[in-house]
């Protein structure tokens, strides 16, 4: 086991009611609560995992999707090492809005930001699906370029959720360390919260 602990900030973005909070709570707390309260501003949780013999602590920021909070989003995703943009596979509008979130990140963040696109509510795929996985992959490739990973998950059924964060953690480790386990000279993987971020209201989650 490598002795260094890699700390990284992961931000969750997406439209209102797509299931961002449910995704985070399922991963961190291993539970699912229907009808989560809307996040106010942002909240965050932390969790530890081990990938490829490296210890990783993820600080996962769940941001509000309501229009009135969008101007605050850069305050929360500043300093992020990875981003997850969530849409609801049963809601085409939420899917179309991922382009806005992607453009926002590209405008404000560095090019090496790890980005994953996640279609939520896969448990409703057989009855209420409005967006196919192939369509999502094609849309992302066409509008913002290839190289982004697209997933479909169900927080309710606990399907595919862990895999997202494991993939992100592995990508972070690969960016931070070389094959011998030594830190790369141009690494920026470790993050530390500043006082402003620590003082932010965390908002409400599913309690």
Secondary structure by P-SEA (a helix, b strand, c coil): cccbbbbbbbbbbbcccccaaaaaaaaacccccccccccccccbbbbbbbcccbbbbbbbbbbbcccccccccccccccccbbbbbbbcccaaaaaaaaaaaaaaaaccccccbbbbbbcccccccccccccaaaaaaaaaaaccccbbbbbbbcccccaaaaaaaaaaaaaaaaccccccccccccccbbbbcccccccccccccc
